[in-house]
Amino acid sequence: MLGTIIAFIVIFTVVVVAHEFGHFLLAKNSGIKVKEFSVGMGPLLFKKTKGETDYVIRLLPIGGACMFEGEDGNYDGENEEPKDLREIEGTFQSASVWGRIATVVAGPLFNIILAYLLAIFLCWFCGADIPVLEGVAPGSAAEEAGIQAGDTIVAFGNQRTYLRQEITVLAYLSDGSPMDVTYERDGVEYTTTLTPKYSEESGRYLFGLDWAETYVDCSDISVFKYSAYEVRYWLLTTFQSLGYLFSGNASAEDVSGPVGIAQVIDNTIEETSQFGLFTVILNMINITVLLSINLGVMNLLPFPALDGGRLVFLLIEAVRGKPISPEKEGLVHMIGFVALMILMVFVLFNDIMRIVG
């Protein structure tokens, strides 16, 4: 249990620090004063002031913040607050609109960069699993289409594929519609159409593809290419999962928060500890890659209080040539923040009920 707690704190801290450091770095570059750089939420544990910035650690390691001077219309300077914060050097509003856009986007972007750097480490030691077939299930759509053992799937639907797990996710999300599949055999590519068959036992549509354990050695320059494929896979999977969620196909059981993630970490440690500490570390890094990309993508959703919500206001300003009132924008983000807190309570309750149930 102690190992799970330590891993949870380390993973969330690394992911959050990368995100907030992106905001911090671009804010400084754009001349925006950072009032507070914090990791965690809730009661204050530690604070150190350096220059104009308070560096803060809070009790709950499930979030963080990079607070700018003048953000949401709030100004804590020594002078009396002016009517237009754009007149005060160092406020968020005084920076150019494109400097502010870069500052907002930098957080999610740094999460993607972190994921890529960690993926390099993973691929170097573990290699990359390419989509080579060991065989096909008898009577399956794959067998009927003439696909054979040893074939490599290079495209599934309208998506080019490089890793086995890409196809696994696409197949899992199938609604039974026919799927164009391109496979390579003896250096030649062929395209066919597969219509998956519904399995009562599995409760979903199956294509009948049985995978071989085929890994590419990435302990050379190819590690950069396959690491990019790994990040691409997680990005596409995150977007596909969001589409699956917003289409109404997902249930409350498919949504997890910090407690659910902690349970995943605990289960992973328990299942892999028999293979040694290094294997556990590799699995924790893999979870960090997943969470970092998820945080980056989720923060770009156009919802108030998220980076994507702020980006919407900035893009409107860039188009119309003048900003929306900081007070009005701040009110919108406050409402969004309250909605997010309500959602977090729901997800927390759902996680707890799943565990105790």
C-alpha positions, 0 to 999 in steps of 0.5 A: 500500500505504501508503494502505491501511495508513493507511486501515485504521488510521484506520477501525479507530481511529475505530470502536473509539474510538466503541465504547469512548467509549460505555462510558467515558461511561456508566461515568463517569455511573454512578460507575464508575472506568475504569482503562484506556481503550485503543485497539489490542491487543498491546504498549504504544506510548503511555500517559498517565495522567489522574486515575484512568484510563490512556489507552493506545495499543497496537501492533495497531489491531484492538481496544480496551478500557475496563477498569473497577475491579472488573471480573471480580472484579479490584480494584487499589485501595489497600485490601485487597480486600474479600469483596464489591466492591459495598462499594467506591465506584467499582467496577463492582459498586458501581453499580446494575444498570441503570447497569451495563447502560447502560454495557455497551450504550453501546458498541454503541449509540455504534457505531450513532450513529457509523454514522448520523452518517457516513451523513448525510455520505454521503447528503448528497453521494451521495444515496440509491438508491431501488428503481425498475426499469429493466426486467425480464428476459424470461421471469423471475418478475417479467415473468410477474407483470406487473411493469414498467419504472418500477415502484418496489418498496416491500416484498419478502417481509415487509420494507418496503423503501426502498433498492435494496440492501435488495432486492438482499440479500434476493434474493441470500439467496433459497432459491427460496421464493415471495416476496410483492412490493409495487410502486408504479405511478402512485401505486397499490400492488399486491401479487403473488407471485414464485417465483424461477427457479434460474440455473445460470450464477449459481448462485442463484435470480433474480427478474429485476429490473433496476434503474435508477440512480435516486438521491434528492437528499438535500442537504436535510432528507430527508438525516436520513430516508435516513440512517436508512434507510441504517443500517437497511439495514446493521443488517438486512443484518448480522442476515440475514448472521448468520442465513445464517451460523448456518443452515450456509449459509455457508462459511469463505470467507464469513468475514473478519477484519482481513486480509480487511478490509484487502484490501477496503480495498486493492481499493476504493482501487485501483478508485476512485482514478481518480475522485479523492481525494474518491471514495476518502474516500466509499468509506472512510466507507462501509466505516466505516459497515459495520464500525461497525454490524457491531462494534455488532451482533457485540458484542451477541451473547450470547457470553462476553467480548463485551458481549452475554455481560456483558449476559446476566449483568446481566439475570439479576442484574436478574431474580433481585435478586442478582449472580452471583459476580464470580469465576465470571463472570470465569472464564466470560468468560476462557474466552470470551476464549480461544475468541475468540482461537482464532477470530481465529487461524482467521479470520486463517489463512483470510484469508491462505490466501484471499489467497495462494491 
